[in-house]
Amino acid sequence: MFYQYPRFVTHIDDGAITAVGRLYAELGVDGSDARPRRVLDLMSSWVSHLQAAPSELVVLGMNAAELAANPMATERVVHDLNADTVLPFADASFDAVLCCVSIDYLVRPVQVLAEVRRVLRPGAPVVITFSNRCFPTKAVRAWLTTDDRGRCELVADYLRQAGGFGSAEISRRTPTERYRGDPLFAVVARRTGT
């Protein structure tokens, strides 16, 4: 019901949004160079926070109007991952999967991340970013009952349980001293195997 009506808002401030875009560019998952790449933005909305659009950007979310307004999207898929964890995509069909400020709302994150592994090409990254802001009525209890470090460890554990990923790299992407904006954390892991 929360997603019945479009919400054209951002869930983190400008500093955190800039940090997300810089991370995507640093990892080479956006369109800042000429390499063709197909990227999946999970639990997406009207904005994907990429500095430059990749050649193909598939946005998957729960509100059709929000997805339709995403100017970088080349394909839009309305899909509720809490109702159905199976991603409607072929095996090894993406060069990157992004999940920005939404991992805290998944009721079966391990199953969803196992699906992410399935649709990623070998060596491709999943990039999970989040802050300490959320809609408390939507977030899972484990998210609400821990701190920033605990949330980073929780996401890394989801990836370990999902299997098929290398070691998760955890980082804070916004400054730690004298920074008054939303903190932004990232957990990045690459699909292993062939």
Sequence and secondary structure as in RCSB ss.txt:
>XXXX:A:sequence
MFYQYPRFVTHIDDGAITAVGRLYAELGVDGSDARPRRVLDLMSSWVSHLQAAPSELVVLGMNAAELAANPMATE
RVVHDLNADTVLPFADASFDAVLCCVSIDYLVRPVQVLAEVRRVLRPGAPVVITFSNRCFPTKAVRAWLTTDDRG
RCELVADYLRQAGGFGSAEISRRTPTERYRGDPLFAVVARRTGT
>XXXX:A:secstr
 TTSS     SS HHHHHHHHHHHHHHT SSSSS   EEEEET  S    SS  SEEEEEES HHHHHT TT SE
EEE  TTT    SS TT BSEEEEES GGG SSHHHHHHHHHHHB TT EEEEEE S   TTTS HHHHTS HHH
HHHHHHHHHHHH SB   EEEE S SSS  S   EEEEEEB   
